[in-house]
Amino acid sequence: ALRPAARARGWGGGGGARDGGTCHVRPVRNHVVGGNGVGAGLLTGTDIVDALRADRGEGPYLLPDVILNDDGLTLDGMSAPDLLSRTGREARMVSCDAAGLLAALLALSDERSG
C-alpha cells in the first residue's frame, strides 16, 4: 500500500538502498478492554511494554503516536519516554498516518544503509 506513495515521491522503484526491506506487524493484546480493542488509542503502555518484551523479533519497533493522549500519556498514564525505556527494546514513536509511517520506514532504511 505504501509503494505507490513512495514511488510518487521518487523513493524506491528498483535497485535502490530503500528497496527490499521487510517489516512485520506485531499484535498487542489489550487487557483493559478484554482483548477486543481494535484501535491503537485504546492500548495501555503496560500492554505495549509486555508485548515488546515478549516478542522475539528484532527491532526497531515503531509505535503509533495515537497511543498517547493530548498530555502525551497512555491510558495508564505512561509517558512516551517512560514507555520507550521500559520496553528494553529499540522503539520509536511515529505519526499514525501513512506519510508518517513511510517517513519513519525510510529513515530506518537510510540509517541501515548509511
N, C-alpha and C positions, 0 to 999 in steps of 0.2 A: 504494500500500500504506500510505502514511503518512496519507493523507487521513482515513480513519475515526478514527485516533488523534487527529489534530488537532481534528477536529470534536467528539470526545468531551470534549476539554478546553476547548471553546469557541473554538478558533482556526479561522480561515478560514470557509468556508461561503458566500461570495458578497460580492463588492464591497469587501472589506477590503484594507488595505495588504499583507496577507500572501498574498493570492490572486494567481495568475497568474505566479508565479516559475518560473524554469527552472533546472535543474541538469543536468549531464552527468557520466557515469561515464567515467573515463579509464583505459585499460588500462596496466598496468606490467609489462613483460616481466621475468621472473625469470631472471637469468643464472646464479645459483648452482645451481638445480636443473634446468637445461636448458630453461627456459621453460615447464615443465609444472606448476609450483606452482599450487595452487588456493586457497591461503589467504594472506591478507594478512600473517599472522605469519611467513611464510617469505620475505618480501621483505627485501632489504638496503636500507640507507639510500642506498647508491650507485645502486641500480636506481631508487629513487624520485626521487632528485635528477636523474638522467639523464632520466627520463620527464617530469618537470615542466619541465625546461629545454627539452626538445624540443617540448613541447606549445605550440601557437599559440593556445590558448584563453585566456580571461580568468579570473582567479581571483576570489575566493579559492578555494584548494584545501583540501578537508577530508580529513585523513589519519586513519585509524582508529588508536586508541591501542594496538591489539593488535599493531602492528608493533614495539612496544617490549617488552623482557623485564622481569622484576621489578626489574632495576637501572636501568631507564629507557633501555636501549640497543637499537639494532637488531642484527640478526645480525652485522653487520660492525663493531659497536662504536661506532656514531654516536649521540650523544645527541640528544634532541628539539630543543633549541635550535640545535645544530650542523646538524642536518638541515634545519630550517626556514630557517636563514640561508643555507645552501648552495644552496637551490633558486633563489634570486634572484627568487622569486615570493611573493605573499601566500599563505601556507599556515598552517593551524591544525590542531592535534591535537584530535580529538573522540572521545568514547566510542564504542565499536564496536557498541553496542546501538541498537535503533530509537529509544528515548527520547533517547539522547544525540545521535543524528543529527538528530532532529526539533528538539531544543533548539538545536542549532547552526544549523540552517537558519532557524529563527525569529529567532534573534539576528541573523543576517545580514540578514534581511528588515527587522528593526527598525532596524538601522544604515543601511540604504539608504533607508528611508522617513522617517527622522528627521532 
